[in-house]
Amino acid sequence: MSDLLCFDRTDLSESLSNRRTIDFASNIYSSTGDRLCANRSDVMLTVEEARVGKHDFLLTPCSAERFRSPYGHEDPHRGCFGNLATALDEGGVKPDQIPASFSVFMNVPVDGETGKLGVEPPLSKAGDFTSFKAGMDLVVALTACSAPLSNKGDFKPNRYEIIGEPIA
């Protein structure tokens, strides 16, 4: 599982937005053909193919604070949020600019009666993938999940590939 964040390369105040994406799609889950929108409604990414067929924007990247409460870890690791903040700091993105991330392969069921969110093991299997097409030049950050319970506790690395010419 991965947390995916995007920022407009020319204006870091424009970032991937769960609110705009959900609003335009009228759906809390994203899959093949869906557009992931920025806070200014521009299309940042289009999901070209999603083999699992269900990704979402429902949870923020895990953090040391999240592991402290409600999980009660006394000395938690920095989590995906800390990893993203460290990586994005080099590009000029500050922690307070980090929005809710697009959760690739995360399995977050929603109880239809209560609205309560769950975190279940991923539905993906070996060979599953998701591909995106960028709608603008982007700064992209991608994590490999570090939460023991939501990654089946195996910490196997995620493989990713960026096709195109990286901008230096």
Secondary structure, DSSP 8 states (H G I E B T S, - for coil): -EEEEEEETTEEEEEB-HHHHHHHHT-SEE-TT-EEEBTTS-EEEEEEEESS--EE--S----HHHHHTTT--SS---HHHHHHHHHHHTTT--GGG----EEES-B--B-TTT--B--B--S--TT--EEEEESS-EEEEE-----TTTTTTT---------S----
